[in-house]
Amino acid sequence: DFAHTRYLMLWGVAEDHDSNPLKLGLGQLKARGAKVVAINPVRTGYAAIADEWIAIRPGTDGLLAGALIRDVLRCDRIDLEFLVRYTNAHWLVLDAPGGATDGLVARDADGHPLCATRDGGIARADAVGISPRVVGEVTLVDGQRAVPAFERLAARYLAPDYAPHTVADRCGVDAETIRRLAR
C-alpha cells in the first residue's frame, strides 16, 4: 500500500523480480517522505536509495525477523483488533505436546475453526458480533486443551533464543539496531 505506508522494510529484494511496480512504489514513498530500510547482505540498487541499509549476514533473515517480533511483542506494539479481523490470531490451536494433534486448529463438528470469547465461551472463529480472545487456555467439550494461535506465536518468539543480544552476532546486526528497528 504505497499510498499509506510510512515505514517500509525491504528484505533481500532482488531487482529483477517485479522491478517496475516496485520502482514506482518506492518513488511514491520517497516523494511522500516515508522511510525505507533495506535488509540485505548486498547493497543493491534498492538498498542504495533506502534511508538505511542493514547489512545482514546471509541466511539469518528469519532470526532477525524473530528478534524484531520479540521486541514488538515485549513493547506491546500489537494491533490486536487488526489481527483478529484479518488473521487467524484468535483461532484456537490444540495444545497437546508430543501428541499427533498438537498445533492443529480446533474445529467444530462441521469443520469450522473455533475461538475463545472474552465472555468465557467458545464460538466459530468467523462468527459476527463476538469478542475473541488472543490469549488464555481453554478446555474444549471433548476435553482437549487449546490456546489462541497468537498466544502460541508469542510464546515462541518471547523465548530467550530471539533476544536481540542473543541473535546480534549471528545476524551481524547489533542489538541496539535490532531494538531501534522494532520500535
Backbone as a printed PyTorch tensor [residue, N CA C, xyz], in Angstrom:
tensor([[[  0.8550,  -1.1820,   0.0000],
         [  0.0000,   0.0000,   0.0000],
         [  0.8980,   1.2410,   0.0000]],

        [[  1.4410,   1.5450,  -1.1460],
         [  2.4100,   2.6330,  -1.2540],
         [  1.8100,   3.9960,  -0.9220]],

        [[  0.5090,   4.1560,  -1.0490],
         [ -0.1280,   5.4470,  -0.7700],
         [ -0.1810,   5.7500,   0.7290]],

        [[ -0.1100,   4.7210,   1.5760],
         [ -0.2700,   4.9440,   3.0140],
         [  0.9210,   4.5100,   3.8570]],

        [[  1.8270,   3.7520,   3.2920],
         [  2.9750,   3.2360,   4.0440],
         [  3.8730,   4.3780,   4.5040]],

        [[  4.2730,   4.3080,   5.7780],
         [  5.1760,   5.3210,   6.3320],
         [  6.5650,   4.7570,   6.6120]],

        [[  6.6470,   3.4240,   6.6860],
         [  7.9160,   2.7730,   7.0150],
         [  7.9290,   1.4380,   6.2910]],

        [[  8.8660,   1.2610,   5.3970],
         [  8.9370,   0.0330,   4.6030],
         [ 10.2810,  -0.6320,   4.8070]],

        [[ 10.2370,  -1.9260,   5.1180],
         [ 11.4510,  -2.7140,   5.2160],
         [ 11.5020,  -3.6340,   4.0160]],

        [[ 12.5540,  -3.4980,   3.2250],
         [ 12.7930,  -4.3740,   2.0770],
         [ 13.7350,  -5.4840,   2.5310]],

        [[ 13.2900,  -6.7140,   2.4490],
         [ 14.0980,  -7.8480,   2.9020],
         [ 14.6080,  -8.6240,   1.7040]],

        [[ 15.9130,  -8.5690,   1.4450],
         [ 16.5360,  -9.3850,   0.4140],
         [ 15.8990,  -9.2460,  -0.9550]],

        [[ 15.5170,  -8.0480,  -1.3330],
         [ 14.8210,  -7.8270,  -2.5940],
         [ 15.7760,  -8.0060,  -3.7700]],

        [[ 15.3440,  -8.8050,  -4.7380],
         [ 16.1060,  -8.9870,  -5.9750],
         [ 15.5020,  -8.0640,  -7.0280]],

        [[ 16.3190,  -7.2020,  -7.5870],
         [ 15.8240,  -6.1780,  -8.5170],
         [ 15.1720,  -6.7320,  -9.7730]],

        [[ 15.4850,  -7.9590, -10.1360],
         [ 14.9240,  -8.4980, -11.3680],
         [ 13.5410,  -9.1360, -11.1740]],

        [[ 12.9960,  -9.0700,  -9.9660],
         [ 11.6700,  -9.6020,  -9.6960],
         [ 10.7170,  -8.4390,  -9.4190]],

        [[  9.6830,  -8.3010, -10.2260],
         [  8.6630,  -7.2780, -10.0120],
         [  9.2760,  -5.8810,  -9.9990]],

        [[ 10.2350,  -5.6450, -10.8580],
         [ 11.0410,  -4.4410, -10.8160],
         [ 10.2610,  -3.1430, -11.0250]],

        [[  9.5430,  -3.0130, -12.1320],
         [  8.9040,  -1.7320, -12.4370],
         [  7.8500,  -1.3030, -11.4200]],

        [[  6.9050,  -2.1710, -11.0160],
         [  5.9450,  -1.7330,  -9.9930],
         [  6.6220,  -1.3360,  -8.6810]],

        [[  7.6700,  -2.0470,  -8.3070],
         [  8.3780,  -1.7140,  -7.0750],
         [  9.0950,  -0.3690,  -7.2040]],

        [[  9.6980,  -0.1220,  -8.3530],
         [ 10.3570,   1.1700,  -8.5700],
         [  9.3610,   2.3120,  -8.4590]],

        [[  8.1880,   2.1510,  -9.0690],
         [  7.1640,   3.1980,  -8.9980],
         [  6.7010,   3.4110,  -7.5550]],

        [[  6.4720,   2.3150,  -6.8450],
         [  6.0380,   2.4150,  -5.4550],
         [  7.0730,   3.0660,  -4.5660]],

        [[  8.3280,   2.6990,  -4.7450],
         [  9.3950,   3.3120,  -3.9500],
         [  9.5050,   4.7950,  -4.2550]],

        [[  9.2980,   5.1670,  -5.5050],
         [  9.2940,   6.5920,  -5.8680],
         [  8.2030,   7.3410,  -5.1370]],

        [[  7.0090,   6.7370,  -5.0430],
         [  5.8990,   7.3590,  -4.3050],
         [  6.2540,   7.5180,  -2.8250]],

        [[  6.8100,   6.4740,  -2.2480],
         [  7.1800,   6.5230,  -0.8270],
         [  8.1960,   7.6330,  -0.5620]],

        [[  9.2390,   7.6550,  -1.3710],
         [ 10.2980,   8.6480,  -1.1660],
         [  9.7430,  10.0690,  -1.3460]],

        [[  8.8490,  10.2580,  -2.3170],
         [  8.2710,  11.5880,  -2.5610],
         [  7.4370,  12.0530,  -1.3690]],

        [[  6.8040,  11.1030,  -0.6690],
         [  5.9810,  11.4500,   0.4970],
         [  6.7850,  11.5310,   1.7860]],

        [[  8.0610,  11.1650,   1.7350],
         [  8.8940,  11.2360,   2.9310],
         [  8.8490,   9.9970,   3.8010]],

        [[  8.3080,   8.9080,   3.2880],
         [  8.2940,   7.6590,   4.0500],
         [  9.7260,   7.1440,   4.1950]],

        [[  9.9650,   6.4020,   5.2650],
         [ 11.2960,   5.8550,   5.5000],
         [ 11.3850,   4.4610,   4.8920]],

        [[ 12.4930,   4.2010,   4.1980],
         [ 12.7440,   2.9030,   3.5740],
         [ 14.0240,   2.3300,   4.1700]],

        [[ 13.9210,   1.0950,   4.6780],
         [ 15.0670,   0.3900,   5.2410],
         [ 15.2790,  -0.8740,   4.4210]],

        [[ 16.4900,  -1.0910,   3.9590],
         [ 16.8230,  -2.2790,   3.1750],
         [ 17.6200,  -3.2420,   4.0390]],

        [[ 17.1400,  -4.4740,   4.1450],
         [ 17.8260,  -5.5170,   4.8980],
         [ 18.2960,  -6.5400,   3.8730]],

        [[ 19.6050,  -6.5370,   3.6240],
         [ 20.1550,  -7.3540,   2.5490],
         [ 21.6670,  -7.4530,   2.7580]],

        [[ 22.2440,  -8.6140,   2.5310],
         [ 23.6930,  -8.7260,   2.6820],
         [ 24.4580,  -7.8410,   1.7010]],

        [[ 23.8470,  -7.5620,   0.5580],
         [ 24.4980,  -6.8000,  -0.5010],
         [ 23.7670,  -5.4690,  -0.6760]],

        [[ 24.5320,  -4.4210,  -0.8690],
         [ 23.9120,  -3.1100,  -1.0810],
         [ 23.5100,  -3.0090,  -2.5540]],

        [[ 22.3150,  -3.4690,  -2.8310],
         [ 21.7950,  -3.4990,  -4.1950],
         [ 21.2650,  -2.1270,  -4.5860]],

        [[ 20.6850,  -2.0340,  -5.7760],
         [ 20.1200,  -0.7690,  -6.2520],
         [ 19.0630,  -0.2060,  -5.3170]],

        [[ 18.1670,  -1.0670,  -4.8470],
         [ 17.1300,  -0.5740,  -3.9400],
         [ 17.7230,  -0.1610,  -2.5980]],

        [[ 18.6940,  -0.8790,  -2.1080],
         [ 19.3340,  -0.5130,  -0.8440],
         [ 20.0550,   0.8190,  -0.9750]],

        [[ 20.5220,   1.1230,  -2.1790],
         [ 21.2350,   2.3810,  -2.3980],
         [ 20.3120,   3.5920,  -2.2590]],

        [[ 19.0170,   3.4110,  -2.5410],
         [ 18.0840,   4.5420,  -2.3920],
         [ 17.3850,   4.5260,  -1.0340]],

        [[ 17.6160,   3.4840,  -0.2530],
         [ 16.9860,   3.3860,   1.0600],
         [ 17.5800,   4.4150,   2.0140]],

        [[ 16.7920,   4.7670,   3.0110],
         [ 17.2790,   5.6830,   4.0400],
         [ 18.3100,   4.9970,   4.9290]],

        [[ 18.2060,   3.6680,   4.9960],
         [ 19.1350,   2.9120,   5.8210],
         [ 19.3260,   1.5280,   5.2130]],

        [[ 20.5640,   1.0650,   5.2140],
         [ 20.8890,  -0.2760,   4.7460],
         [ 21.3980,  -1.0740,   5.9260]],

        [[ 20.7860,  -2.2160,   6.1740],
         [ 21.2050,  -3.1310,   7.2350],
         [ 21.8900,  -4.3100,   6.5560]],

        [[ 23.1940,  -4.4220,   6.7420],
         [ 23.9900,  -5.4800,   6.0990],
         [ 23.9140,  -6.7550,   6.9320]],

        [[ 22.8700,  -7.5150,   6.7190],
         [ 22.6440,  -8.7440,   7.4740],
         [ 23.5320,  -9.8750,   6.9430]],

        [[ 23.9040, -10.7760,   7.8300],
         [ 24.6750, -11.9530,   7.4250],
         [ 23.7470, -12.8670,   6.6090]],

        [[ 24.1950, -13.3810,   5.4640],
         [ 23.3410, -14.2320,   4.6200],
         [ 22.7470, -15.4070,   5.3950]],

        [[ 21.4750, -15.6690,   5.1310],
         [ 20.8010, -16.8150,   5.7220],
         [ 20.2620, -16.5960,   7.1190]],

        [[ 20.3490, -15.3650,   7.6510],
         [ 19.8720, -15.1300,   9.0200],
         [ 18.6470, -14.2180,   9.0630]],

        [[ 17.9750, -14.0370,   7.9390],
         [ 16.7980, -13.1680,   7.8720],
         [ 15.7230, -13.5770,   8.8840]],

        [[ 15.4530, -14.8780,   8.9530],
         [ 14.4240, -15.3690,   9.8690],
         [ 14.7710, -15.0950,  11.3230]],

        [[ 16.0320, -15.2010,  11.6560],
         [ 16.4800, -14.9360,  13.0220],
         [ 16.2870, -13.4590,  13.3730]],

        [[ 16.6340, -12.5770,  12.4450],
         [ 16.4150, -11.1450,  12.6710],
         [ 14.9250, -10.8400,  12.7660]],

        [[ 14.1260, -11.4300,  11.8940],
         [ 12.6780, -11.2230,  11.9500],
         [ 12.1270, -11.6770,  13.3030]],

        [[ 12.6110, -12.8020,  13.7950],
         [ 12.1740, -13.2910,  15.1040],
         [ 12.5190, -12.3230,  16.2230]],

        [[ 13.7120, -11.7340,  16.1600],
         [ 14.1190, -10.7570,  17.1770],
         [ 13.2480,  -9.5010,  17.1020]],

        [[ 12.8960,  -9.0820,  15.9020],
         [ 12.0110,  -7.9180,  15.7510],
         [ 10.6290,  -8.2280,  16.3130]],

        [[ 10.1230,  -9.4110,  15.9950],
         [  8.8190,  -9.8180,  16.5320],
         [  8.8700,  -9.8140,  18.0540]],

        [[  9.9400, -10.3410,  18.6250],
         [ 10.0790, -10.4020,  20.0810],
         [ 10.0040,  -9.0030,  20.6990]],

        [[ 10.7380,  -8.0590,  20.1070],
         [ 10.7280,  -6.7180,  20.6860],
         [  9.3840,  -6.0190,  20.4950]],

        [[  8.7270,  -6.2410,  19.3810],
         [  7.4000,  -5.6640,  19.1680],
         [  6.4280,  -6.2260,  20.2080]],

        [[  6.5140,  -7.5180,  20.4740],
         [  5.6640,  -8.1340,  21.4980],
         [  5.9870,  -7.5720,  22.8830]],

        [[  7.2670,  -7.4930,  23.2230],
         [  7.6690,  -7.0120,  24.5480],
         [  7.2550,  -5.5630,  24.7870]],

        [[  7.2310,  -4.7700,  23.7290],
         [  6.8390,  -3.3540,  23.8560],
         [  5.3330,  -3.1620,  23.7050]],

        [[  4.6120,  -4.2650,  23.5370],
         [  3.1490,  -4.2370,  23.4010],
         [  2.7050,  -3.3000,  22.2780]],

        [[  3.3650,  -3.4140,  21.1420],
         [  3.0370,  -2.5940,  19.9700],
         [  2.3130,  -3.4530,  18.9310]],

        [[  1.2510,  -4.1120,  19.3840],
         [  0.4960,  -5.0340,  18.5550],
         [ -0.9140,  -4.4810,  18.3680]],

        [[ -1.3650,  -4.4580,  17.1340],
         [ -2.7340,  -4.0420,  16.8270],
         [ -3.6060,  -5.2940,  16.8470]],

        [[ -4.1090,  -5.6320,  18.0230],
         [ -4.8640,  -6.8720,  18.1920],
         [ -6.1630,  -6.8650,  17.3980]],

        [[ -6.8220,  -5.7170,  17.2940],
         [ -8.0510,  -5.6470,  16.5070],
         [ -7.7770,  -6.0090,  15.0500]],

        [[ -6.6660,  -5.5060,  14.5050],
         [ -6.2810,  -5.8450,  13.1420],
         [ -6.0440,  -7.3510,  13.0200]],

        [[ -5.3120,  -7.9220,  13.9720],
         [ -5.0070,  -9.3460,  13.9150],
         [ -6.2720, -10.2000,  13.9460]],

        [[ -7.2280,  -9.8300,  14.7950],
         [ -8.4700, -10.5930,  14.8780],
         [ -9.2750, -10.4560,  13.5860]],

        [[ -9.2690,  -9.2720,  13.0230],
         [-10.0740,  -9.0450,  11.8150],
         [ -9.4760,  -9.6920,  10.5610]],

        [[ -8.1450,  -9.6490,  10.4320],
         [ -7.5330, -10.0530,   9.1760],
         [ -6.6520, -11.2990,   9.2350]],

        [[ -6.4730, -11.9020,  10.4180],
         [ -5.6170, -13.0820,  10.5160],
         [ -6.3060, -14.1580,  11.3520]],

        [[ -5.6070, -15.2330,  11.5830],
         [ -6.1470, -16.3140,  12.4210],
         [ -5.5870, -16.2540,  13.8460]],

        [[ -5.1920, -15.0840,  14.3020],
         [ -4.5770, -14.9350,  15.6250],
         [ -5.4670, -15.4590,  16.7500]],

        [[ -6.7770, -15.3650,  16.5770],
         [ -7.7110, -15.7780,  17.6300],
         [ -8.1710, -17.2370,  17.4880]],

        [[ -7.8180, -17.8840,  16.4030],
         [ -8.2150, -19.2800,  16.2120],
         [ -7.5670, -20.1450,  17.2820]],

        [[ -8.3250, -21.0750,  17.8030],
         [ -7.7850, -21.9830,  18.8100],
         [ -6.9320, -23.0660,  18.1580]],

        [[ -5.7970, -23.3320,  18.8040],
         [ -4.8580, -24.3560,  18.3460],
         [ -4.7340, -25.3820,  19.4650]],

        [[ -4.8260, -26.6430,  19.1000],
         [ -4.7580, -27.7050,  20.1050],
         [ -3.3850, -27.7180,  20.7600]],

        [[ -3.3920, -27.8540,  22.0820],
         [ -2.1720, -27.8470,  22.8710],
         [ -1.9830, -29.2370,  23.4690]],

        [[ -1.3020, -30.0960,  22.7100],
         [ -1.0780, -31.4750,  23.1260],
         [  0.3750, -31.8390,  22.8490]],

        [[  1.3140, -31.2620,  23.6170],
         [  2.7340, -31.5020,  23.3500],
         [  3.0540, -32.9830,  23.1800]],

        [[  3.7190, -33.2950,  22.0780],
         [  4.0980, -34.6700,  21.7890],
         [  2.9940, -35.4960,  21.1510]],

        [[  1.7680, -34.9710,  21.1260],
         [  0.6480, -35.7170,  20.5520],
         [  0.4720, -35.4410,  19.0700]],

        [[ -0.2570, -36.2780,  18.4120],
         [ -0.4760, -36.1570,  16.9680],
         [ -1.3030, -34.9240,  16.6050]],

        [[ -2.0930, -34.4200,  17.5380],
         [ -2.9540, -33.2670,  17.2380],
         [ -2.3390, -31.9350,  17.6500]],

        [[ -1.1750, -31.9630,  18.2790],
         [ -0.5590, -30.7200,  18.7540],
         [ -0.3510, -29.7410,  17.5940]],

        [[ -0.8620, -28.5270,  17.7740],
         [ -0.6910, -27.4870,  16.7600],
         [ -1.7780, -27.4450,  15.7040]],

        [[ -2.6870, -28.4080,  15.7090],
         [ -3.7830, -28.3780,  14.7440],
         [ -4.8460, -27.3800,  15.1920]],

        [[ -5.5680, -26.8320,  14.2360],
         [ -6.6410, -25.8830,  14.5470],
         [ -7.8210, -26.6460,  15.1350]],

        [[ -8.3700, -26.1320,  16.2260],
         [ -9.5620, -26.7160,  16.8360],
         [-10.7710, -26.3470,  15.9810]],

        [[-11.5910, -27.3400,  15.6600],
         [-12.7430, -27.1140,  14.7740],
         [-14.0090, -27.7080,  15.3740]],

        [[-15.1400, -27.1430,  14.9540],
         [-16.4250, -27.7000,  15.3880],
         [-16.7510, -28.9240,  14.5300]],

        [[-17.9000, -29.5320,  14.7670],
         [-18.2910, -30.7590,  14.0580],
         [-18.4040, -30.5450,  12.5530]],

        [[-18.6550, -29.3110,  12.1300],
         [-18.7710, -29.0050,  10.6970],
         [-17.4510, -28.5640,  10.0750]],

        [[-16.3730, -28.5800,  10.8610],
         [-15.0590, -28.2320,  10.3360],
         [-14.6980, -26.7600,  10.4200]],

        [[-15.5270, -25.9330,  11.0610],
         [-15.2340, -24.5070,  11.1890],
         [-14.2520, -24.2640,  12.3390]],

        [[-13.2630, -23.3820,  12.1390],
         [-12.3220, -23.0740,  13.2240],
         [-13.0390, -22.4190,  14.4050]],

        [[-12.5230, -22.6960,  15.5850],
         [-13.1170, -22.1710,  16.8120],
         [-12.2290, -21.1000,  17.4380]],

        [[-12.8530, -20.2560,  18.2800],
         [-12.1060, -19.2840,  19.0720],
         [-12.7360, -19.2010,  20.4550]],

        [[-11.9580, -18.6940,  21.3990],
         [-12.4560, -18.4300,  22.7510],
         [-12.9180, -16.9810,  22.7790]],

        [[-14.0020, -16.7250,  23.4910],
         [-14.5330, -15.3660,  23.5730],
         [-14.2550, -14.7700,  24.9450]],

        [[-14.2960, -13.4540,  25.0090],
         [-13.9920, -12.7560,  26.2660],
         [-15.0020, -13.0530,  27.3570]],

        [[-16.1990, -13.4890,  26.9760],
         [-17.2080, -13.8080,  27.9860],
         [-17.0850, -15.2500,  28.4860]],

        [[-16.0190, -15.9450,  28.0720],
         [-15.7570, -17.2980,  28.5610],
         [-16.3020, -18.3990,  27.6780]],

        [[-16.9080, -18.0540,  26.5630],
         [-17.4670, -19.0630,  25.6760],
         [-16.4970, -19.4900,  24.5930]],

        [[-16.9900, -20.3940,  23.7770],
         [-16.2710, -20.8480,  22.5900],
         [-17.2180, -20.6800,  21.4230]],

        [[-16.7120, -20.0910,  20.3300],
         [-17.5580, -19.8020,  19.1760],
         [-16.8040, -20.1000,  17.8910]],

        [[-17.5460, -20.0810,  16.7840],
         [-16.8800, -20.1660,  15.4840],
         [-16.0050, -18.9370,  15.3300]],

        [[-14.8100, -19.1240,  14.8220],
         [-13.8530, -18.0260,  14.6950],
         [-14.3260, -16.9520,  13.7280]],

        [[-15.2040, -17.3120,  12.7840],
         [-15.7020, -16.3340,  11.8100],
         [-17.0600, -15.7590,  12.1840]],

        [[-17.5270, -16.0220,  13.3990],
         [-18.8260, -15.5220,  13.8390],
         [-18.8150, -14.0000,  13.9280]],

        [[-19.9660, -13.3940,  13.6970],
         [-20.1210, -11.9390,  13.7610],
         [-20.6270, -11.5680,  15.1550]],

        [[-20.1480, -10.4410,  15.6740],
         [-20.6490,  -9.9410,  16.9460],
         [-20.0320, -10.5700,  18.1830]],

        [[-18.9090, -11.2350,  18.0390],
         [-18.2390, -11.8160,  19.2030],
         [-16.9920, -11.0100,  19.5130]],

        [[-16.4660, -11.1890,  20.7140],
         [-15.2120, -10.5550,  21.1200],
         [-14.1990, -11.6540,  21.4120]],

        [[-13.4290, -12.0370,  20.3970],
         [-12.4810, -13.1380,  20.5890],
         [-11.3090, -12.7600,  21.4880]],

        [[-10.7680, -13.7690,  22.1610],
         [ -9.5540, -13.6160,  22.9490],
         [ -8.3700, -14.0520,  22.1060]],

        [[ -7.2060, -13.4730,  22.3670],
         [ -5.9830, -13.9040,  21.6830],
         [ -5.0000, -14.5470,  22.6520]],

        [[ -5.3680, -14.6430,  23.9230],
         [ -4.5590, -15.3460,  24.9150],
         [ -5.4790, -16.1090,  25.8480]],

        [[ -4.9340, -17.1120,  26.4950],
         [ -5.6760, -17.8560,  27.5080],
         [ -6.0390, -19.2550,  27.0630]],

        [[ -5.7210, -20.2160,  27.9090],
         [ -6.0220, -21.6170,  27.6310],
         [ -7.4990, -21.9040,  27.8650]],

        [[ -8.0590, -22.7950,  27.0380],
         [ -9.4360, -23.2590,  27.2250],
         [ -9.4510, -24.7750,  27.1290]],

        [[-10.4790, -25.3480,  27.7140],
         [-10.7080, -26.7870,  27.5730],
         [-11.9330, -26.9490,  26.6960]],

        [[-11.7720, -27.7010,  25.6190],
         [-12.8660, -27.9180,  24.6800],
         [-13.8340, -28.9610,  25.2220]],

        [[-14.9840, -29.0750,  24.5950],
         [-16.0250, -30.0150,  25.0190],
         [-15.4880, -31.4460,  25.0890]],

        [[-14.5860, -31.7870,  24.1770],
         [-14.0400, -33.1510,  24.1600],
         [-12.8750, -33.3450,  25.1440]],

        [[-12.5740, -32.3060,  25.9450],
         [-11.5300, -32.4000,  26.9520],
         [-10.1460, -31.9690,  26.5030]],

        [[ -9.9700, -31.6820,  25.2070],
         [ -8.6670, -31.2370,  24.7260],
         [ -8.4030, -29.7960,  25.1500]],

        [[ -7.1350, -29.4970,  25.4150],
         [ -6.7300, -28.1280,  25.7380],
         [ -6.3770, -27.4010,  24.4440]],

        [[ -6.6560, -26.0880,  24.4290],
         [ -6.3330, -25.2810,  23.2580],
         [ -5.9930, -23.8650,  23.6920]],

        [[ -5.2030, -23.1870,  22.8730],
         [ -4.8620, -21.7800,  23.0940],
         [ -4.9960, -21.0520,  21.7600]],

        [[ -5.2330, -19.7410,  21.7880],
         [ -5.2640, -18.9900,  20.5300],
         [ -3.9080, -19.0420,  19.8240]],

        [[ -3.9370, -19.0180,  18.5000],
         [ -2.7110, -19.0760,  17.7040],
         [ -1.7430, -17.9640,  18.1010]],

        [[ -2.2640, -16.7810,  18.4070],
         [ -1.4010, -15.6650,  18.7960],
         [ -0.5970, -16.0040,  20.0490]],

        [[ -1.2270, -16.6420,  21.0160],
         [ -0.5120, -16.9900,  22.2500],
         [  0.6290, -17.9590,  21.9520]],

        [[  0.3790, -18.8810,  21.0820],
         [  1.4170, -19.8550,  20.7240],
         [  2.5790, -19.1640,  20.0170]],

        [[  2.2540, -18.2500,  19.1050],
         [  3.2930, -17.4870,  18.4080],
         [  4.0840, -16.6420,  19.4050]],

        [[  3.3690, -15.9480,  20.2910],
         [  4.0410, -15.0870,  21.2670],
         [  4.9800, -15.8980,  22.1620]],

        [[  4.5320, -17.0620,  22.6020],
         [  5.3790, -17.8950,  23.4600],
         [  6.6630, -18.2830,  22.7360]],

        [[  6.5530, -18.5770,  21.4600],
         [  7.7370, -18.9770,  20.6940],
         [  8.7350, -17.8270,  20.5700]],

        [[  8.2480, -16.6310,  20.2020],
         [  9.1620, -15.5200,  19.9330],
         [  9.5980, -14.7660,  21.1840]],

        [[  8.9230, -14.9520,  22.2940],
         [  9.3810, -14.3310,  23.5380],
         [ 10.4640, -15.1540,  24.2180]],

        [[ 10.7780, -16.2960,  23.6460],
         [ 11.8460, -17.1440,  24.1880],
         [ 13.1810, -16.4100,  24.0990]],

        [[ 14.0930, -16.6990,  25.0160],
         [ 15.4120, -16.0430,  25.0150],
         [ 16.1950, -16.2190,  23.7130]],

        [[ 15.8730, -17.2610,  22.9380],
         [ 16.5670, -17.5010,  21.6610],
         [ 16.4890, -16.2990,  20.7230]],

        [[ 15.4430, -15.4800,  20.8610],
         [ 15.2290, -14.3620,  19.9490],
         [ 15.5680, -13.0010,  20.5520]],

        [[ 16.1520, -12.9720,  21.7370],
         [ 16.5500, -11.6940,  22.3400],
         [ 17.5810, -11.0210,  21.4300]],

        [[ 17.4640,  -9.7120,  21.2150],
         [ 18.4080,  -9.0280,  20.3310],
         [ 19.8730,  -9.3070,  20.6580]],

        [[ 20.2330,  -9.3150,  21.9280],
         [ 21.6320,  -9.5670,  22.2780],
         [ 22.0460, -11.0120,  21.9710]],

        [[ 21.0700, -11.9120,  21.8970],
         [ 21.3610, -13.3130,  21.5830],
         [ 21.6030, -13.5200,  20.0950]],

        [[ 20.8470, -12.8190,  19.2520],
         [ 20.9470, -13.0380,  17.8000],
         [ 21.9110, -12.0800,  17.1030]],

        [[ 22.3180, -11.0250,  17.7820],
         [ 23.1160,  -9.9730,  17.1480],
         [ 24.3560, -10.4990,  16.4280]],

        [[ 25.1720, -11.2700,  17.1030],
         [ 26.4070, -11.7610,  16.4810],
         [ 26.1220, -12.6730,  15.2950]],

        [[ 25.1100, -13.5150,  15.4310],
         [ 24.7920, -14.4450,  14.3430],
         [ 24.2510, -13.7110,  13.1170]],

        [[ 23.5060, -12.6360,  13.3330],
         [ 22.9270, -11.8710,  12.2150],
         [ 23.8890, -10.8410,  11.6430]],

        [[ 24.8400, -10.4180,  12.4580],
         [ 25.7210,  -9.3430,  12.0210],
         [ 25.0910,  -7.9750,  12.1860]],

        [[ 24.0390,  -7.8970,  12.9980],
         [ 23.3390,  -6.6330,  13.2660],
         [ 23.3520,  -6.4380,  14.7770]],

        [[ 23.8560,  -5.3010,  15.2460],
         [ 23.9810,  -5.1250,  16.6940],
         [ 22.6170,  -5.0280,  17.3710]],

        [[ 22.5910,  -5.3680,  18.6570],
         [ 21.3470,  -5.4600,  19.4190],
         [ 20.5870,  -4.1340,  19.4560]],

        [[ 21.2760,  -3.0290,  19.5820],
         [ 20.5850,  -1.7320,  19.6340],
         [ 19.9070,  -1.4230,  18.2960]],

        [[ 20.5470,  -1.7770,  17.1980],
         [ 19.9150,  -1.5680,  15.8850],
         [ 18.6550,  -2.4230,  15.7740]],

        [[ 18.7110,  -3.6450,  16.2470],
         [ 17.5280,  -4.5090,  16.2230],
         [ 16.4020,  -3.8780,  17.0350]],

        [[ 16.7130,  -3.4000,  18.2340],
         [ 15.6860,  -2.7530,  19.0780],
         [ 15.1140,  -1.5060,  18.4060]],

        [[ 15.9880,  -0.7240,  17.7820],
         [ 15.5470,   0.5050,  17.1070],
         [ 14.6240,   0.1670,  15.9270]],

        [[ 14.9950,  -0.8270,  15.1520],
         [ 14.1470,  -1.2210,  14.0130],
         [ 12.7760,  -1.6990,  14.5010]],

        [[ 12.7480,  -2.4200,  15.6000],
         [ 11.4630,  -2.8900,  16.1420],
         [ 10.5980,  -1.7140,  16.5970]],

        [[ 11.2360,  -0.6990,  17.1820],
         [ 10.4700,   0.4910,  17.6070],
         [  9.8960,   1.1970,  16.4030]]])
